[in-house]
Amino acid sequence: MGKQIGDHAVVLGGSIAGMLSARVLSEAYSRVTVIERDDLTDVGSGLRPSIPWAIHIHALLERGREIIEDLFPGFVDDMLALDVPVGDYGTTCHYYANGTMFAEAETGLACVGANRPVIENFIRTRTSAIPGVAVRDGTDIVGLRPSADNTRITGVRVQGRDRDAGAGREEIIEADLVIDATGRASRTPRWLEELGYTRAPEEKVHMDLTYTTMDFIGPLPNDPLGEDIALVPTATPTYPRGAIFARLADRYALTLTGINGDSAPTDREGFLAYAKSLPVPEIYEAVRDAEQRAHAGAFRFPASVRRRYERLRRFPEGYLVIGDAACIFNPVYAQGMTVAAMGAAVLRKHLEKGVEPQPGPYFRDLARTTDAPWSMSAAADLGHPKVRGRRTFATRMANMYMPRVQAAATSDPVVARRFIRAISLVDPPQELMKPSVVGRVLFRRGARGATRAPAGSPGTSPVANTAAQAASRTDRPSS
C-alpha cells in the first residue's frame, strides 16, 4: 500500500484501462469509483454492449502480461484454470512473412490465448473486490465539473439509466482526481475546448482496416495447430490480406483482415474464399469443412489516432487521460490491452511519489511509453503505399529495414526471437538495430531453425511445458 494522496478518485470507463487504473489508484486514494455506461449485471465474461469489436481475436503481449501479473498475482494460473491455452510466443504462436513461417525460437514469453472478455472479466472481478473500490454501472457520463476558474477538475456530472431509481436525474460526484479511460469515444478533446483549453495535436494513420471473424467448433477435421495456439500471417505490401487463426478455450476462431476498403464477406462461402486467398493454405484447409459456431462478425477501423497531450502548455489539474482515450492503435498489432497496462504502470509510478500526479510530467512519461508501440505500428501501416499518414525519414528507413528483418526471421531463430521480443514490447525496437542483429539481417547469417514440430508436440521451454501440462488435462475446444 502506497502513501495516501487523497480521499476520492473517479475513473471514467470500466474498460481494461479503467479497471487497471482503479487498481493502482486504490493504493493512494481511500475511495475509487468507476463510472461505466454498460449494465454489468449479467455480463460476466461475455461482451459489453459498448465494445462489439471484442468478438474478434485479441492478444495480450508479454509486457502487458507482466504488468497484470504484478498487479494481480496468479493471473496466468487463473487463465489456465479456465482452460485458456498458454504457451511460448516463439514456439506456439507462429508468425508468417509473405507466406513463410518464422523460424521457431523459444523466447520465454507467454502467449495467453484468452479472448478480451475473459481477461476483462478477470481484471474487473479482482479490482471490484478491493476494499474502497466501487463500480457504478448503467451510468452515463454527462460532463466534467470544473473549479470556478476552470484550472482544475473537481468531479464529474453523471446520469443514471432506466434501472436506477434516479434515472434521468443529473448527479455530481466530487473527486480529488479524475481519470478518462473512456476509450475511442473519449470526449476529452471537446471538454477541453469548452473549458477554454486547446485541443491536443493529433497524429493519424488512415488504413481503413476491416476485421471479420468466424468461430468454429472443435475438434477440426484438419487441425494444423494441435497444442499450439495461433497461426498469424501478417499483412504486407506484397500480401495485404492478413489473418489470425487461433485456438481458444472453447472454440477455434479465424479473424481475416483487409486494408484500404478490402474486407472479407460475412457469409460462409465468401469468408472461405477470402481465407483461401491467404498465402498460408493451412488456414483455409483447417476451416473449409469445420462446423461453424456462430454468424461471422465484422468491424471497421478507419484510423489509428494519437493525441499528443504532452505537447499542451495548459491542462487542468486533477484530470488525466489513459488507454485508448489517449492513443488508439491499429488492433492488428495487438497493442491496445498491453499499452493500457503500460499506462497504468506509468500512473502507478507517479502515485508512488506520494503527491497528486501532475498532468505535464504524467503525459510526458505516458508519451515515452507510447513512442515505441506507436512507431512500430504506424511504420508498418505506412509501408502500404495507399495508407495515408505522415511518412518521416525514420518511417521510410523502417520500411526498408523491417521487411528484411522479417525475411531473416523465417530462417534465423536468433532474429525471430529478437523480433518477437520487440513486438511483444519487452525490448525496445532499437534492439533490432544492434550490429549483431543487423549483420544477421543483411547477410542472412544463421542456419534454418528447427522445422515446425508435428501438431501436438510439446515445447521445451518452461512456458510451453506449462501449456502442455494444461493441455493434457483438458479436452479440445468444442461447443
N, C-alpha and C positions, 0 to 999 in steps of 0.2 A: 504494500500500500504506500503510495507516494504522499507527499505533503498536500494537505487540503488547501485548495486555492479559493474555492467559493462554495456557495450553498447549492445553486441550481444551474445545470447546463441543459440545453434543449437541442436535440438533433432533429433536423427536418428530413424525414425519409427513413423507412425501415429497410433499406437496401443492405447489401453486404457492406458497403462503405459506411452506411449509417449505423449498423449494429456493431461493427468493429470500432467506430468512433465512440459509441456509447460504452463499449467495454473499457477503452483506455480512459475515458472521462470519469468512469466510476472510481478510479484511483485518486482523483483530485477534487471531485465535487460530491457533496453529501447526497444530492439527488440528481438523477439524469432522466429526462423524459424524451422518449422517441415519439414523434408525431408521424403517423403513417395513414395515407388515404385509403388503402385497401382494408377490407374486413378480413382479419387474420383468424377468425374463429375456427374455421374448418379447413384452413389452407394446409397445415402440416407440411409435408414435403411435396405438396402439389404446386401448381402455378399460381402466382399472384396475378390478378387481372391486369395490373399496370405494367407487367413485363412479359408480354406474349412471346417475345423472342427467346424466352427461357426454354421453349420446347426444343431448341436447336442444341447441338453438342457444344458444351463448354469445357474448357480445360483450365485447371489450376496449375500454374507454373511453380517450379520449385521454390523460388523466393517467396511466393505467396504462401505456400505450404509451410515454410519455415516460420513465418510470422504468425500464422494461425496456430500452429503447434505450440509456439511460445505463449500466445495469449490463452489458448485452450489446450493444455496438455492432454494427450490421448486422442487427438483428432484422427490420426491415421488408424489407430486401434478401433475407434468408433466406426470409421468408414468400412474397415474390414468386417466388423460385426454385422454390417448391413449388406455384406456380400459384394461390396464395391471392389472391382479389380484394382490392384495396386502392383506396380512393377517398376523396373528401371527404365528411365526415359530412353536410354540408348539401345536397349535390347527388346523392349516390349511395345514401344511406340515407334513405328517405322516411317521415317520421312523419305520422300522421293523428290529428286530434282530432275525435271524433264523426263519422267518415266523411269529413272534409275534409282534404286533404293540406296540410302546411305549405308556405309559400312557399319556393322554392328560394333558398338563400343560401350562397355559398362561405364556408367557415369556416376553412380551412387545417388542420382537424383530421382526422387519418387514421382512417378506418373500415377495420379489418383483418378481413376476412371469414374468419377461421380458427376451426375448432371447438376446443373446450377441449383434447382430447387432442393436437392438433398443437402448440398453444402450450406445453402442459405438457411434451411430449417435448423441445421446443427448450430450455426452461429447464433441465430435468433433464440433458440431454446436455451443455450448456455448463457447468453447475455441477459435474457429476461429473468433468469434465476438469480442474478446478482442482487444482493440487498441494495435498495435505493434506486434500482433501475425500473422504470415503468414504461410500458408501451401503450400509447393511445392510438388504437387503430380506428378505421372508419371515420377519420377526421381530416377535413380539408384545411390546407394552409392558405389563409386569405392574404397575409402580408406580414411585413416586419413592423415592430413597434420601435421607433427611434426616440432618442432623447430630444429635448426641446430644440437643441441646436443641430440636430442630425449628425453629430460627431460620434455617436455610439448607438448600438442596437441594444435595447433593454428588454426585448421579449418578442413574442410573435402573436399575431391575431389568427385564431383558428375558428372553425365552424364544424360542429358535429353533423353526422349524416342521419338517415331515417331511423336506424335502430337506437339512436341516442335520444334520451328523453329531452335533451336540449337541442335537438336537431333544428338547424336553421338559425340558431341564435349565435351571434359572434361572441367570442370569448378572448380575453387577453391572458397570455401566460407569460409571467415575468421570468427573466433569466439573466444570469451573470454572463453567460456565453451561449451563442447560438451557432450551430454548425449546419451549413447547407449540404446535405447529402441526397438531394432530390434527383440526381442523375441528369439524363439527357433533357429533361423538361425543366431544368433549373430556371427560375425567374430572377436570379440574382442580377443579371445584366439590366433588366428593366427596373428592378427595385433600386439599383444604384442610381440610375438616371432620375427616378422620381425623387430621390433624396438629394439631388444636386451633384452627384458624382459622375465621373466619366466612365463609360463602358470600357472594359478591359479589351486591349487589342486581341484579335483572333487570328490564328493560323488555320487554314483549311486545306484538306486534300480531298478532292471530289473524285471518287472512284465508282459511284453508283453500283454498289455491291448488292447482290441478291443471295439469300440463303434459302435453300429448300431442303427440308428434312423429312425422311420417311423412316418409320420404325418397323422392325421385323422380329418375328417370333423365332426363338431358337428351339432346338438345335437347327443349324443351317444345313441344307443338303450338301453344300460345298463351302466349308469353313476354312478360310485362309489364315485365321487368327489363332486358333487353338487356345492356349492360355495367354497369348499376347493381348494387347489392349487396343491398338489402333494402327491403321494404315493412313498416312497423310500425304497425298500428292499435292504439293503446294503449287499454286498458280504462278506461272512465269510468263514473260512476254512471248515465249515460244508456244507454251501450252497455257493459255489464260484461264482455262477452266480448272478449278481445284475441288478437293473433296476431303472429308474426314469420315472414315468408316471405323466405327468403334463398338467395342463390347462393353455394355453397361451391366449393372447388377441384375436387371430383369429383362433385358432385350438387347438387340443389336440396333444400331442407328447409322444411317448414312445421310450426311449433310453434303449437298452439292452447291458449289458457289460459282458465281459468274460476275464479271465486272462490265462497266460501260453499257448497262442495259441487258446484257445476256443473262438469261435465267432459265433454270430447269423447270419444266412443267410440273404441276402437282398431280396429274393423272398418272397411273402406274405405267402405261405404255410410254408416255413422253418422258417420265422420270427415268425409266430404264434405258431409253435411247440416249439420254443425256449422259447417264453413267457409263454407257458403252463407249462414249466419245473420249473418256479419260485415257491417259497414256498408261494406266495401270489396269490391265484386263482382269486381274484377280478380283477387283471390287465388283465389277459387273457380274462375273461368274458367281460370286457369293450371294448376290441378291436376286439374280434372274428368276430362280424358281422358289425363292423363300416366301413364306407366308407373311403377308403384310399385317402389321399390328393395328395401325390406325391410319386415318387420312393424312396425307402429306401436308405440311405447313410451310408457308413461305413468309419471308421477312425481307424488307428492303432497307438498306443502309446507305444513304446518299453520300455522306462525307464524314471524315474524321475532323474533329474540331478541338483546338487547344486554346483555352482562354488564358491570356498571359497576365494574371492578376499581380504578379510580381513586378510588372512594369508600371503600375499605377502609382502616382505620387501621393494620392489621398485614398484612404479606405476607412470605413467606420470601425472603431474598436468594438470588441465584444462580438465579432462576427467573422467566421472563416468558411471556406469552401473546400470540399474534398470529393474524391472519386470522379465519376463521370460529370458531375457538375462543374469540374474544373477542366477535365480533358476527356474527350470521347474518342476511343480508339477503334480502328477497324477490327471487328471481332474475329476475323480470320486468324489473327496472331495470338489470340487467347490471352491478351494482356490485361483486360479490364479488371477481373477479380484480383489479380496479383497487384496491379498498381493501386487499387483501392486499399489493399493490405499495407502496401508500402506507404501510402498516405497516412494510414492510422499509426504506423511506426514513427513517421515524422511528427504527427500530433503528440504522440506519447513522449517523444524526446523533448518537445517544448514544455509539456506539462511537468516533466521531471525537474524543471528549473524552479518549480515552486511558486511561480507567478503566472498571471494570466498571459496566454500566448498573444504576442503582438502580430498583427496582420503582415507587416513588412517582412520581418525575419522568417515567419512561418511560410509565406508564399515563396520567398527566395529558396528556402530549403525544399519545399514541395516541387519547385521548378527543377532544381538539381536532380531530384529523384525521378522526375518525369522525363528528363532530357534523353536518357538512353533508350527507353522503350519507344518514345515518340520518334526519335531519329531513325531507329531501325524500321519501324512500321511505315513511316512516311517515305523513307527512301525506297523500300520495297515496292510500295504502291506506285511511286513516281517512276519506277523502272518500266511501267507500262506506258507506252507513248501517248495514249489518249486520255490518261488520267490527268486531271487538272490540279495544279498546285505550284508552289514556288520551288523551282529547282536551283539550289545553290551549288557552288563548286563542290562542297563536301558531298552533296547528294549525287552529283554526277560521278564523282570518284567512287562512291559506294556502289553505284550501279554498274561500274566497270569491274570492281573487285569482287563483290559478293557472289555473282554468278560463278566466278572461278572458285570461290570458297566452297560453294555447294557442289560444284563438279568434282572438286578434290575430295569432298566428304563422301562421295559414292565409292571411293576406292581406298581412302586413308582413314582408319579409325581414329587416329590422333586428331585430324582436322574435324571429323564428325563429332568427337567428344567436345572439342573447343567450341564448335558452332552451337551445339545443344546447350552447353553451359551459358553461352551468351544469350540465346533466345529465351532461356529459362530465367533470365535476369539475375543469375547468380554472379556471373563475371561481366564486367563492362565490355562493350563491343570493341574497345581498344585492344583487348587481349588478342583479337583476331589479326591485329596489325603487328604483333611482335615478330621479330626476324625469324624466330624458329617456326612460326606458322606461315609467314609469307613465303619462306623458302619451299615449304611443302606444297603450298598452293600453286606457286608459279612454276615449279619444276616437277610437281606431282610425285614427290617422293613418298615412299611408304607402300608396303605391299597391300594387296586387297585384303580387307578384313575377312574374318570367317564368314562363309556364306550363311544365309539365314537358317537357323535351326528348324527342323521339322515342327509343324504345328503341334503344340502340346509339350515341347521340350522345355524344362525349367531353366532359368538363367542361373548364373553362379554368384551374382552379386548379392549382398545382404538384402537389398530391396527386392530383387527378383525372387530370392528364396522365400521371403515373407509372402509374396504373391502366390508362389507355388503351393505353400502350405495352406493358404486360404482356399486356393482352388481345389485342393484335394478333399476339402470337406464341404464343398458346395456343388450344386448342380449347374448345368449350363443355363444361360438365360432362357426363360420361357415365359409364357403368358401367366 
